[in-house]
Amino acid sequence: MIQGIRNSKVPKFIFRHNDPQHLEDLLKKSDKATPKIVAFETVHSMTGDICPTKELCDVAHKYGAITFVDEVHAVGLYGRHGAGVGERDECLADMDIISGTLGKAFGMIGGYIAGNSNLVDMVRSYAAGFIFTTALPPMVLAGAMASIKVLMGDEGRSLRERHQSRVRTLYGKLQAVGIPVIQTPSHIIPVHVGNPKACTEVANQLLSKHGFYVQAINPPTVGPGEERLRIAPTPFHKPEMMDQFVDALTASWKSCDLPFTVNECAYCKKTLNFEEASSLQHNHQSCGAKGMAVGVA
């Protein structure tokens, strides 16, 4: 998406992360007659955040812009039929151009855009990146179609439900041992490291010593000081597998002399579990204090 914006050579303006008000502030300054595209992701790959899709689309259309929505990290994983966050949030009709992938949830390779027929025909006719790309092999497309069929139906709905349950389970296990997981509303579990050398070393140890592959995310993918591991459990990662992974990550974390966190109430010092920390269920009524906070040690 970023490369496409660069290739267009048109003026670009960057609105703050998931901030519809800042987007509106920028669009107010534009000529409504000037063609505009507002481009954003639903599930953010590095932070695990999910955008306010409906609000961003409404602001874009209010000022005469069309929307380009990247659902690469959402298709197959969200919505009744696996169509993504747009389907889950009932705003597919507000998304003018949707980009997705046949990798990730669908398990194949390749990508696609969806939109009205005139727009798609325009891309077919003028987009060099499409025109001069070799077509996907028939066996890949057959596999993708089979995956889509599965994920659209009851089996897919069952897998998505189990997937979210597995994500919550792994969050809790990581949090319980003090690994500094970043709370997110999606299936992506970022673990804050904050040091590029240590981030790479932890990932290398996990693979070479324990057989677990976890991607180390370093600059320029994230900003300096935001280095992290990105973990994405599947519906088929059982709790006992997660225990083995958590043990391996804990050992690698200690080996790299990285700090652990303590999730506790700042008032009664009770250690909070994942559900309590994320939903703020532990409050002054249960601990007798006047408020609640989470401390990091």
N, C-alpha and C positions, 0 to 999 in steps of 0.2 A: 504494500500500500504506500509506504513512504517513497519507494523508488518510482512508483507511478506518478506521485505528486511532483517529484523532482523532474521526471521526464516531460511533464506537461509544460514546464517553464512558465507557469502562470503565478501571479501573486498568491502567497499562502499566509494564513493566519492560524496560530495555534491557540486553542482554548484550553483552559485548565482541566486537569484530569476529572472526568465525569461531572463537569460543572455546567449545567444548562444555562444558568444566569450569565456566566462569563461568555458562553457562546452567543447568547442574545445580545450582550453588550457589544460584541464584535460585529454581529450581523446588522445591528442598528446603524452602524456607520457606513454600510455598503449601499450601493444603488440597487434597489429591488429588481431593476431590469437587467442587471448584470448576471449572467449565468453563474451559478455557484453550486459546489458540491460540498456537503458536510460529511466527512469520513471519520468513522470511529469503530472500535471493537465493542462487542458485547462482553465476552469474557476476556479479561486482560491476561495475557500469557505469563507475564512476569510477576504481577501482583496478586493474581487470582480474583481481582475485583470484578463485579458485574455492573455494567453501566445502567443508568436510568434511561432505557431505550426509548420508551414512549415520549418522555419529556424532551429528549434530544431531537427526536423526529418532529415533534410538534413545533419546537422553536425553529428548526430548519425550514419547515414548510411555511411558517408564518412570514418569513422573509424571502420567500421565493426560491429557496435552495432545494436541491434533491439530496437524498441521503445515500451514502455508500457505507454499508454496514458489514463489518468483518465478523462472520460467525464461525470462523475456522475452529475455535476451541469450544464451540457450543453444539454444533450439529451432531446428532446422534445421542447427545448426552442430556438434552433438556427438551421439554415440550412433550405433549401426549404422544405425538408421532415421531419424536426425535428431530424435529425441524429446527430446534435451537431455542435461544432465549426469546426471540421474536414470537414464536408460537406459544411458549410458556406464558409470556406477558400479554398475549392476545393483541399484538401490534404488527403482525406480518404485513398487513396492508399499508402500513406507514413506512415500510422499508423499500425504497425505490430500487436499489441494487444490493443484492446480498452475495457476498463471496463466501465460499465454503471449501472444504477439502474432502477428498475421498480417502485420505490417510486418517491418522488419529482414530476416531471412534469407528470409522468404517473399515479400517484395517487394510486399505489398498494403497494406491498412489494416484496423484493427479489432483486437480481442483476444478472449480466451476464458478460461474456467476449465474444468478437468477434475477430476472426482471421482466418488464413487458417485452413483447416480441419486437417492437421497433428498436428498442434500446439494444437488445441482444443482437439483432441483425446489424446494427451499426458497428458493434464491437467486432463481429465476424468479418465485416467488410474493411475495417480500417486499422484494427489493432495488430501491429506487426508481431507482437509477442505471441499472438494466437495464430496468425496466418503462417508464420514460419516455424511453428512448433510441430513436431511429428505427432500424429494422432495416437491416443492411448491404444494399446493392443486389445483385441477383442476379449481375451481371457481376463484382463484387468477389469474391463467394463462389466463383464459377466459377474465377476466377484463383487464389484461395487454394488451392482443391482441386487445381488443376493443379500448383501449386508444391509442395504437400505430396506429391503422387504422384511428382514428379520426385525430391525430396529423400529419399523413403523408399527409393528403388531404387538400382541400381548407379551411375547417373549422379550421384546425390546423394553416395554414398560416395566417388566419384572427386573430386567438387568439394570435399568436406570435407578430403580428404587434400591436395589442391592448395592449399586455403586455408591450412592449417597450415604448409605449406612456404613459401608467400608471406609469411606473418607472420614466420617465422624469417629469411627473406631480408631483409625490410625492417628488422627489428631489427638485423641485422648491419650493414647499410649506414648506419643512423643512428648506431650505436655507433662505427663506424669513423671517422666525421668528428667525434666528440666531442659529439654531441647527447645530453643527459642523459636517456636513456630509462630508464623504471622497469621492472625485470624482473618479468614476470607469467607465469602459466601458461596464460593464455587468448589469444584473438585480439585483445584490446584492448591497444593500445600507448600508455600514458600518457607524455608528455614533461613533465618537471618544469620549471616556469618560476619560480614563487615570488613573482610580482609581478603584480597584476591589470592594471595599466596596460600593462605589457610584454606580458602574455599576449594582451590584446586587440589590441595593435599588431602583434604577429607574425601573428596570424590575419588581420588586415585587410590586411597587406602581402602575405601569401600569396595572398589572393583578388584584390586590386586590381592587383598588379604581375605576378603569376605565374599566376593562374587556378586556384589550388588552394583548395578549401574545406576548412578544418579547424576544428572547433569549439573555441573558447576556453572553458575551464571555470573560472569564478571564483566566489567566495562569493556567495550562501550554498550553492551546490551542493557546494563543497568548503570546508574551513576556511581561514582566513587563513594565508598562507604555503604553501598546498598547491595554488596555482593551476597549471593544467597545460593542455596541448593533448592532445586525445584522438584518436588515429589508429586507423583500422580498415581495413586493406587487404582487398581482395576476392580471390577466386581468379583474377580476370581482370586484375589489375594486374601487368603484366609487369616484369621487372627493369629494362628501359630506361625505363619509366614511373617506376619508383621512383627511378632515378638523377636524372631531371629534378626529381622532388619533393624529393629530398635536397639537390640543388643550390639549389633555391628556398628551402627551409627554412634552409639554412646562410647564405644571403645575408641573409634576413630576421633571423636570429638575430644576425648580426654588426651589422646596421643598428641593432638595439635594444640593442647593447652587452651582450649576455647571455653568461655564462661557458660555456665548453666543458668537457667532462670528459675525463680520460685514464684508460682502463682498463688498469692495469698491475699486475704482481706487485710487491708492496711490498719484495720481497727482491732479485730479479734485475733488476727494472725492465723486464722484457719486456712489450710491449704485448699484451694478451689479446684474442682475437677473441670473438665472441658465444658460441660453443659453450664455449670455455674458461672464460669468466667466469661463465656460467650454470650449468655442470655441475661447476665446480671441478676440472677435469681437470689444470690446471697446478698442481703441488704441489711439495713440497720435493725429491722424487726427481728431478724434471726440471730444477729450478733450483739444487739443491745447498744450499738453505736449510732451515730447520726448520719452515717453515709457509708459508701462502699468504694473501695479502690483496689486496684491490682498492683502489687509491688513486684519489682524485678531486682534480683540479687545477682 
